[in-house]
């Protein structure tokens, strides 16, 4: 089975939010719950704090919104690819 992947399309840093907002497209399926992800290029784990509620835009485009720990800021950039892990 092919792992679900997340390609970052847009990033928002809203100071009042608990983490960075990564809007992206999923490949090979959808996430169920809060995913465990690794950055495809570096292998580093991504600390996902939560999956945000859909917006009119994401409902229209099928994108997913993830809230990511700010300590992973160097890995939260447009074009980065993250892959779901089992552990």
Secondary structure, 3 states (H helix, E strand, C coil): CCCCEEEEEEEECCCCCCCEEEEEEEECCCCCCCCCEEECCCCCEECEEEECCCCHHHHHHCCEEEEECHHHHHHCCCCCEEEECCC
